[in-house]
Structure formats: C-alpha cells, structure tokens
Amino acid sequence: MNPVATVLRALGGGGLPRTYWVLWVGTFVNRLGSFVAPFLALYLTRERGFSIEQTGFIVSLNGLGAVLAAPLGGMLADRVGRRLTLAGGLWLGAGAMLFIGFSETPGRIAAAAFLLGILGDLYRPAVSAAVADVVPPRDRARAYGLLYWVINLGFAIALPLAGLLAGLGYRLLFIADAVTTFLYGCCVWAFVPETRPPEARAAHASHSPLGAVLSPFRDSVYLAFCLPVFALALLFHQSFMSLPVTLTQQGLTPAEYGLVMSVNGVLIVALQPFVVRGVGRVRRSTALAVAGVLTGVGFGLHALPASVPLAMAAVTVWTLGEIVHSPVAPSVVADLAPAELRGSYQGAYHMMWGLASSIAPALGGAMLGHAGATALWAGCFCVGLAAALWHLTIAGARRRRVETLRLERPEMSASLD
C-alpha cells in the first residue's frame, strides 16, 4: 500500500485533489520558516535597542499592513488570478522580509514592517479561494480544517527552531523566513495551475477593483455571518495579551503560563484531523454554535481563581471551540461567495481576524483596567453564547442563499447548513 496514501487517509485527507495537496505542502514549508512574527518585538528591543513605545508602534504598523492585505489580496486573486497573486505575493513578501532584516534606521524599519504586513499576507485570501475552486463543497470543511492543522503543526515546529537561530543571530531569522516563503512561491508557480473558474473571469470584468473589495460588505447575509465570527475572533485574541496578564496577576509564573498555553498547540495538532471528520456530519450552523459555546465557556472559566490545572482545563475548552470553528467558517464563506468574488469574500473574512487582532488587546486592556478580570472573562462568556445563538438565528437566511447559488452553480452538492 502507498505509504503517502495511508498517511493521508489517517489524516482524513483522502479524495482531495492534487492541487490542494501542493498548497498544503507549500503551506507547511512556509510555516516551518515562520520565524520573524513571534520574535519581531524581541528583535526590535534587544537587537536594535528600540523603546517599548517604538516597538509597539512598529508592530502595530505591521498589523495594519496585514489588515489592508486581506481585501487587497482577495481582490487581486479575483482580478489577476490565484496563481499570480499567490506566487507574486510570496516572492514580494520574501523581499520585504529581507528589507526589514537588513534595515538599520528606525524609519526604514517602520516602513519595512508596514510593507511586510501588506506583502507578506497578500497570499492568504488567494489560498482560501484556490481551495474553494478545486475542492467540492461537501469536502471544503475537511480541506480547510487540514490546512489549519498543518499551519499550527508547522508553527509549533518553527518556534523552537527560531529560538535556536536567534541565538546565532537575529538576522538569520529574516533570511530563513524569506527563503521558505520564496520556496513556497516557487512551488506554487511550478505545480499549481490557475484555478479561477473561466466563467468567473468573465463575470469579474464587470466589477471595478474598488467594487470587488466592497462587494462583501454590501452583502447583508454575509455581514450577518461575519458578526459572530468577528465576536469570536475578539475572544480568541484575548489569549495574547489579557490572558497572560490575568494569569500572572493570579499567581502563575511565566513557566507555568507557558505550560498552560502549550495545551492549545498540542490539542490542535493532536485532535484537528479527527474533529474535522465529526464536524462534517452535522449542520454547519450547529457546529458554529457549538464552537461559540465552547469558546465562551472556555474563556469564561478564566474568571475563576487560577491554578495550573484549572487554567489548562479552560484552555482545553476554548481550544476545542477553535478546532470546531476553524474548518467550518471558511467553508461557509466559500459557499456564500459568488464564484467571481471568492477571493474578495475570503479577503473580507481574513480582514475580520486582522481587525480583531488589532482591537482585542486594547479592548481587553481597557476592561481589565476599569472593570477587572472577572468582568472581562464573564463578558467573554456572554459574547460566546450570543455568537452561538446568532449563528443559529441566521442559519435560515444562509441556507436560502446557498440554495439560490446552487441553482446558479449546479456543481454544488447538498449543503449541511
């Protein structure tokens, strides 16, 4: 028996097309070299001697660039094609990575960080759109789930490698990250055909670039779906600032905090392929509601007095919510999007997450400072439950939209909305 086929079946990936697996492997290679993002603040403060204020400003510029990259990358994926947007974005991102690594002055580093945010994330909506192009609707949740899994697997391996490289010199982080990004672009150019449907190319000609970017935000059904997605994204991003502050205030040491947060990565790597199989058997609205409940309950548990076992249990609960949510949401986006605007809709979806990453630290910090930790985590509990209820409430409207699009796109199979 073919060992590769055996592994793919074990992961729940049998039956997915070759182009998908090229993107999957390329994503893994790229994430293996994701060295700069987790170490950028340390590089700026330790290697360059920047102040905390300067570092925060530069990291924020990088985040702003990533927010702008989502709709821009989606529009380009629809207008010039997935293949060119993917390869070109990755190659430009590699160049931006070297630019920031070899910049010396604060002004150049700030400009490079902003460029890296834009160019380094251009490819993401194109990947999501390409998956929607080549994977049948019935398999999309599984495909997006396995892609999310390999992103986390690559990142988990990259973190200790980045620590080793940083010990040899921070500039090596930028060079290695640029090399893996460039290799992903070469992989796309050599092995990924253009996946944009021919009829979508003709239909997209009627949209101006600005009109394509704005189209998802004029779609009431899509916006109704994005509202609870954005709410849950705000919760997930509390884990990067508000959660470590809360746990350390409650007496956990940095080492204990690291142990608690390791549960998130371990569970995603261990459980994602298996959970995806179960998620595919239930209505997507039900899966999204379950994700909302798990996320709200998990973050709500952080309101209780902290101990390592309790904190690990809380992280376990909201990680299960993340595992359930991650494959289903982008598959819904793919089904709600007209074929000629798949990139733009995926770009708007990624933009929700980028905005949440920008807003969540300030929002959580304000809540911690003025209302306290109990109010923050109790509020997260309420937001999670509200998101779950909202997903169930709008399921009918989503189902009617998918049914309408199915009449226009006969290739669509029965929906599990």
C-alpha positions in Angstrom: 0.0 0.0 0.0 1.2 3.5 -0.8 2.5 5.0 2.5 1.6 8.5 1.5 -2.0 7.4 0.7 -2.1 5.7 4.1 -1.0 8.8 5.9 -3.5 11.0 4.0 -6.3 8.6 4.9 -5.3 8.6 8.6 -5.5 12.4 8.5 -8.9 12.3 6.9 -7.5 13.8 3.6 -8.2 11.0 1.1 -10.0 12.1 -2.0 -8.8 15.7 -2.1 -7.3 16.9 -5.4 -3.6 17.1 -6.2 -3.6 20.9 -6.4 -4.9 21.1 -2.8 -2.0 18.9 -1.6 0.5 21.1 -3.3 -0.9 24.1 -1.4 -1.0 22.1 1.8 2.7 21.0 1.5 3.8 24.5 0.5 1.9 26.0 3.5 3.8 23.5 5.7 7.1 24.5 4.3 6.3 28.2 4.7 5.1 27.8 8.3 8.3 25.8 9.2 10.1 29.1 8.5 7.7 31.4 10.3 10.5 32.8 12.4 10.0 36.6 12.4 6.5 37.2 13.7 6.9 35.7 17.2 10.4 37.3 17.6 9.9 40.7 16.0 9.3 42.5 19.3 12.4 40.9 20.9 14.5 41.7 17.8 13.5 45.4 18.0 14.0 45.8 21.7 17.1 43.6 22.2 19.0 43.7 18.9 18.0 47.3 17.8 17.6 48.8 21.3 14.2 50.4 20.5 12.0 51.5 23.3 8.8 49.8 24.2 6.8 52.6 22.6 8.8 52.5 19.3 8.4 48.7 19.2 4.7 48.9 19.8 4.3 51.4 17.0 6.3 49.3 14.5 4.5 46.1 15.4 1.2 48.0 15.0 2.2 49.2 11.6 2.9 45.6 10.7 -0.6 44.6 11.9 -2.2 47.5 10.0 -0.5 46.3 6.8 -1.8 42.8 7.4 -5.4 44.2 7.7 -5.0 46.0 4.4 -3.5 42.9 2.8 -6.6 40.8 3.2 -9.0 42.8 0.9 -6.2 43.7 -1.5 -5.1 40.1 -1.8 -8.7 38.9 -2.3 -9.3 41.4 -5.0 -6.1 40.5 -6.8 -6.9 36.8 -6.6 -10.2 37.5 -8.4 -8.8 40.0 -10.9 -5.4 38.7 -11.9 -5.8 35.1 -10.8 -4.9 32.9 -7.8 -1.6 31.6 -9.2 -0.1 35.0 -9.9 -1.4 36.5 -6.6 -0.1 33.5 -4.7 3.4 33.4 -6.2 3.8 37.1 -6.6 2.7 37.8 -3.1 5.0 35.2 -1.6 8.0 36.5 -3.6 7.3 40.1 -2.7 6.8 39.0 0.9 10.2 37.3 0.9 11.7 40.6 -0.4 10.0 42.6 2.3 11.3 40.1 4.9 14.9 40.8 3.8 14.2 44.5 3.7 13.3 44.7 7.3 16.1 42.3 8.3 18.8 44.5 6.7 17.3 47.9 7.6 19.2 49.9 10.1 17.3 53.1 10.8 14.0 53.3 12.7 12.3 55.0 9.7 13.3 52.2 7.3 12.4 49.5 9.8 9.0 51.0 10.3 8.4 51.3 6.5 9.6 47.7 6.1 7.4 46.4 8.8 4.3 48.0 7.1 5.4 46.6 3.7 5.9 43.2 5.3 2.4 43.3 6.7 0.9 44.1 3.3 3.1 42.0 1.1 3.6 39.1 3.5 -0.2 38.4 3.8 -1.3 39.0 0.2 -1.3 35.3 -0.5 -3.7 34.2 2.3 -7.1 35.0 0.6 -5.7 33.5 -2.7 -5.0 30.2 -0.9 -8.5 30.1 0.5 -10.1 31.0 -2.8 -8.0 28.3 -4.6 -9.2 25.7 -2.1 -12.8 26.7 -2.8 -12.1 26.4 -6.6 -10.6 22.9 -6.5 -12.4 21.2 -3.6 -16.1 20.2 -3.9 -18.4 21.9 -1.4 -19.0 18.7 0.6 -15.2 18.4 1.3 -14.4 22.0 2.0 -14.7 21.9 5.8 -12.3 19.0 5.8 -9.9 20.7 3.5 -9.8 24.0 5.4 -9.5 22.0 8.7 -6.5 20.1 7.5 -4.9 23.4 6.2 -5.5 25.0 9.6 -3.9 21.9 11.2 -0.8 22.0 9.1 -0.4 25.7 9.8 -0.3 25.0 13.5 1.9 22.0 13.1 4.5 24.0 11.1 4.3 26.9 13.6 4.8 24.5 16.5 8.0 23.2 14.9 9.2 26.7 13.9 9.1 28.2 17.4 12.0 26.1 18.9 13.9 26.4 15.6 13.5 30.2 15.7 14.9 30.2 19.2 18.0 28.3 18.1 18.5 30.6 15.1 18.0 33.7 17.3 20.9 32.5 19.4 23.1 32.6 16.4 22.0 36.0 15.2 18.6 37.6 14.7 19.3 38.4 11.0 19.3 34.6 10.3 15.6 34.6 11.3 14.8 37.0 8.5 16.9 35.2 5.9 15.5 31.7 6.8 11.9 33.1 6.8 12.5 34.7 3.4 13.9 31.5 1.9 10.9 29.4 3.0 8.5 32.0 1.7 10.3 32.2 -1.6 10.3 28.4 -1.9 6.6 28.3 -1.4 6.2 30.8 -4.2 8.3 28.6 -6.5 6.3 25.6 -5.5 3.1 27.4 -6.5 4.5 28.6 -9.8 5.8 25.2 -10.7 3.0 22.9 -9.6 -0.3 24.9 -9.1 -2.3 25.7 -12.2 -4.6 28.7 -12.4 -7.8 27.6 -10.5 -10.1 30.6 -11.1 -13.1 29.3 -13.0 -13.3 30.5 -16.6 -16.8 31.9 -16.1 -15.7 33.8 -13.0 -13.0 35.6 -15.1 -15.6 36.9 -17.5 -18.1 37.8 -14.7 -15.4 39.6 -12.7 -14.7 42.0 -15.6 -18.0 43.8 -14.7 -16.6 44.7 -11.2 -14.2 47.6 -10.6 -11.3 46.9 -8.2 -13.0 49.0 -5.5 -16.4 47.5 -6.3 -14.9 44.0 -5.8 -13.4 44.9 -2.5 -16.6 46.5 -1.2 -19.0 43.8 -2.5 -18.8 41.5 0.6 -19.6 44.5 2.8 -22.8 45.2 0.8 -24.0 41.6 1.2 -26.3 41.6 4.2 -26.3 37.8 4.6 -22.5 37.7 4.5 -22.2 40.5 7.0 -24.7 38.8 9.3 -22.4 35.8 9.3 -19.2 37.9 9.8 -20.7 39.5 13.0 -20.4 36.4 15.2 -17.1 35.4 13.5 -15.6 38.8 14.5 -17.0 38.4 18.0 -15.3 35.0 18.5 -12.1 36.4 16.9 -12.1 39.1 19.6 -12.3 36.3 22.2 -9.5 34.2 20.7 -7.2 37.2 20.6 -7.6 37.8 24.3 -5.2 34.9 24.7 -2.3 37.0 23.5 -2.5 39.9 26.0 -5.3 39.8 28.5 -4.9 36.2 29.4 -1.2 36.3 30.3 -1.7 39.4 32.3 -4.6 37.8 34.2 -2.9 34.6 34.9 0.3 36.2 36.1 -1.7 38.6 38.3 -3.4 35.5 39.8 0.0 34.0 40.7 1.1 31.8 37.8 4.8 32.0 36.9 5.9 32.6 33.3 7.0 29.0 33.1 3.5 27.9 34.3 1.9 30.2 31.8 3.9 28.7 29.0 2.8 25.2 30.2 -0.8 26.3 30.2 -0.7 27.8 26.7 1.1 24.8 25.3 -2.2 22.9 25.7 -3.6 25.0 22.8 -1.0 23.9 20.2 -0.8 20.3 21.4 -4.6 19.8 21.2 -4.8 21.4 17.7 -2.1 19.2 16.4 -3.4 16.0 18.1 -7.2 16.5 17.5 -7.9 18.7 14.5 -7.9 15.9 11.8 -10.2 13.7 13.9 -12.6 16.5 14.9 -12.9 17.6 11.2 -14.4 14.2 10.4 -17.1 14.6 13.1 -17.9 18.2 12.2 -18.6 17.1 8.6 -21.5 15.0 9.8 -23.5 17.9 11.4 -25.1 21.0 10.2 -22.6 23.8 9.9 -24.8 26.2 11.8 -24.9 23.6 14.7 -21.1 23.3 14.5 -20.6 27.0 14.6 -23.0 27.3 17.6 -21.1 24.6 19.4 -17.9 26.5 18.7 -19.4 29.6 20.2 -20.5 27.9 23.4 -17.1 26.2 23.9 -15.2 29.4 23.2 -17.4 31.4 25.6 -17.3 28.8 28.4 -13.6 28.3 28.0 -12.7 32.0 28.3 -15.3 32.4 31.0 -13.6 29.8 33.1 -10.6 32.2 33.4 -12.7 34.3 35.7 -12.2 31.7 38.4 -9.2 31.8 40.7 -6.2 30.5 38.7 -4.4 27.3 39.3 -2.4 25.4 36.6 -4.9 22.5 36.3 -7.9 24.9 36.1 -6.2 27.2 33.6 -5.3 24.2 31.5 -8.9 23.0 31.6 -10.1 26.4 30.5 -7.6 26.5 27.6 -8.7 23.0 26.6 -12.4 24.1 26.4 -11.8 27.1 24.2 -9.2 25.3 22.1 -12.0 22.8 21.3 -14.1 25.7 20.2 -11.2 26.9 18.0 -10.8 23.4 16.5 -14.5 23.2 15.6 -14.8 26.8 14.3 -11.6 26.8 12.1 -12.7 24.4 9.3 -16.4 25.4 9.2 -16.3 29.2 8.9 -14.2 29.5 5.7 -16.2 26.8 4.0 -19.3 28.9 4.7 -17.6 31.9 3.2 -16.8 29.9 0.1 -20.4 28.9 -0.3 -21.8 32.4 0.2 -19.4 34.0 -2.3 -20.3 34.3 -6.0 -17.7 32.4 -8.0 -16.2 35.6 -9.5 -15.7 37.1 -6.0 -14.4 34.2 -3.9 -11.1 35.9 -3.3 -12.7 39.2 -2.2 -15.1 37.3 0.2 -12.2 35.3 1.6 -10.2 38.6 1.9 -13.0 40.2 3.9 -13.1 37.1 6.1 -9.4 37.4 6.8 -9.8 41.1 7.4 -12.2 40.3 10.3 -9.5 38.4 12.0 -6.9 41.1 11.3 -9.2 43.8 12.8 -9.9 41.6 15.8 -6.1 41.2 16.4 -5.8 45.0 16.4 -8.8 45.8 18.6 -8.7 42.9 21.1 -5.6 43.9 23.1 -6.8 47.5 23.6 -10.4 46.3 24.4 -9.2 43.7 26.8 -6.7 46.0 28.5 -9.5 48.6 29.0 -11.8 46.0 30.5 -9.0 44.8 32.8 -8.1 48.3 33.9 -11.6 49.6 34.5 -13.8 46.7 35.4 -11.4 43.9 36.4 -10.6 40.4 35.3 -13.8 38.9 36.4 -15.9 41.3 34.3 -13.7 40.7 31.3 -14.0 36.9 31.3 -17.6 37.0 32.3 -18.2 39.3 29.3 -16.3 36.8 27.1 -18.7 34.0 28.3 -21.7 36.2 27.3 -20.2 37.1 23.9 -19.5 33.4 23.1 -23.1 32.4 23.9 -24.5 35.3 22.0 -22.4 34.3 18.9 -23.7 30.8 19.2 -27.3 32.0 19.3 -26.7 34.4 16.4 -25.3 31.6 14.2 -28.5 29.5 14.8 -30.7 32.6 14.2 -29.2 33.4 10.8 -28.9 29.8 9.6 -32.1 30.0 7.6 -31.0 33.1 5.7 -27.7 31.4 4.9 -29.4 28.3 3.8 -31.6 30.2 1.4 -28.6 32.0 -0.1 -26.8 28.7 -0.6 -29.9 27.2 -2.3 -30.1 30.2 -4.6 -26.4 29.9 -5.5 -26.8 26.2 -6.1 -29.3 26.9 -8.8 -26.8 29.2 -10.5 -23.9 26.7 -9.8 -25.1 23.2 -10.3 -21.8 21.7 -9.2 -22.7 22.5 -5.6 -23.8 19.5 -3.5 -26.3 19.3 -0.7 -25.5 21.8 2.0 -25.2 21.0 5.7 -26.2 24.4 6.9 
